């Protein structure tokens, strides 16, 4: 299964594409969509949307995993991240890609085995899981790949639950 992971953000939106064959995920490509500071919000959102459209056309994922919105202390940041997340959800829905949402603690638990894992631990676990020589940069791309790996590990259980409820 080809999975697109997305770490939403307005300034930087991380993305990562993995192929999951059996129980072994393999990195296909990852990166970050960036927008310039000071750019009007609607222009930033349009750039993110267009970038996601290109990624979706190039990689044709069968599933997408996106981080759920985390409410921090900065309300403005939460609003802007929520808008970027909405753009990502729209692009995925228009492409007909099934969407799965994961809380940060769930991603950490799935990838590192500990819901309180720090950024360095997560980057090292992503590197080891994918057998990469170095950690993925930028951090936002590494986070997106971790979200995709989380879905690769979680999808079989979600499929069993869906099958049992039919």
Secondary structure, 3 states (H helix, E strand, C coil): CEEEEEECCCCEEEEEEEEEECCEEEEEEEEEEECCCCCCHHHHHHHHHHHHHHHHHHHCCCEEEEECCCCCCCHHHHHHHHHHHHHHHHHHHHCCCEEEEECHHHHHHHHHCCCCCCHHHHHHHHHHHCCCCCCCCCHHHHHHHHHHHHHHHHHHHHHHHHHHCC
